[in-house]
Structure formats: C-alpha cells, structure tokens
C-alpha cells in the first residue's frame, strides 16, 4: 500500500478493567491470518521492526531477558523486557519497562482473534494506548497481507489519525459500564 493513502481501520473492541492496583487495557482484534502467521509477526525481530512501536533485541518466542527499544523518529529508547510465557502460537506474555503485555491468539472462522491485555498505571492512559496499538496492528495487518506500509511510531502517528483514534477510544471506554 502507498503509505500516503494509509488510513486507520474501524475501532477494535476495547475495555479498561482494574488489575490489582493498576489497570488493564483489553484490546481485541480479528485478523485474516492463521495464528501461526500472527505469532511470527509478534515474535520475530525483523517482522516486529516493520509494525511494532519497538525494536526487539531477539526473537520473543522463548522465555528470558530481552531489550525492547521504543522508536520515535531517529531516536530509540531501550527498555528491559522479560518474556514470561511463550506458548506458540497461542500465548505470548512479556514485561516492557514497567508494563505487562499479554497477547492471546485463538483461531477464528476468518483467521485469528487477537486479544492484547496491556497493563497500565492509570486508567486515563487507556485511550492513548488503544490508539497506538490500533495503528500498529493496522500496519501489522497490511504486513501480514503482503502489502507493507512501514512502521508508524512515535510522533509520526499524529499524521495517521492518532488524535482521532484516541478521542474515539476515550468516548468508547468512557461509555462502558464500570468494571467490578
């Protein structure tokens, strides 16, 4: 796809739920590819580099230490990470800085149902995280389709509808009934 014509797709299913003394953004998205193909995009450094907000120091398909470097333009900011669980092709869980990301993949009639559970410190961060993951996973979907657009990360996300996505997710999350 011509990068200049890239536009974000429809909003994903989202929820914000309490998680001990923190919060969890639950982001659910259907992808038109089998779990094995999605797993590769979630774990292989060369594929991650084409869609994720970070660069990975190693393949994330096995437990252990790693470094995930957030990228914003020409700058990168390394953060420690630990892969806690890697159960191909259904479950990947790792820390990233002080966050926890849990990727659950389940087969669906059309490909894969991806559920991302991203632990965050403050509930007001959920719409921003949802907007960022939305753009990243739209880019991943194009990559999986064999039609890459290149990563959209950091400040550049503003040029691709991040503000509108954040506002739409804030509205959606504020409209949900309180979680108990």
C-alpha positions, 0 to 999 in steps of 0.5 A: 500500500502507498503509505500516503493513502494509509488510513486507520481501520474501524475501532477494535473492541476495547475495555479498561478493567482494574488489575490489582492496583493498576489497570488493564487495557483489553484490546481485541482484534480479528485478523485474516491470518492463521495464528501461526502467521500472527505469532511470527509477526509478534515474535520475530525481530525483523517482522516486529521492526516493520509494525511494532512501536519497538525494536526487539533485541531477539526473537520473543518466542522463548522465555528470558531477558530481552531489550525492547527499544521504543522508536520515535523518529531517529531516536530509540529508547531501550527498555528491559523486557522479560518474556514470561510465557511463550506458548506458540502460537497461542500465548505470548506474555512479556514485561516492557519497562514497567508494563505487562503485555499479554497477547492471546491468539485463538483461531477464528472462522476468518483467521485469528482473534487477537486479544492484547491485555496491556497493563497500565498505571492509570486508567486515563492512559487507556485511550492513548494506548488503544490508539497506538496499538490500533495503528500498529496492528493496522500496519501489522495487518497490511504486513501480514497481507503482503502489502507493507506500509512501514512502521508508524511510531512515535510522533509520526502517528499524529499524521495517521489519525492518532488524535482521532483514534484516541478521542474515539477510544476515550468516548468508547471506554468512557461509555462502558459500564464500570468494571467490578 
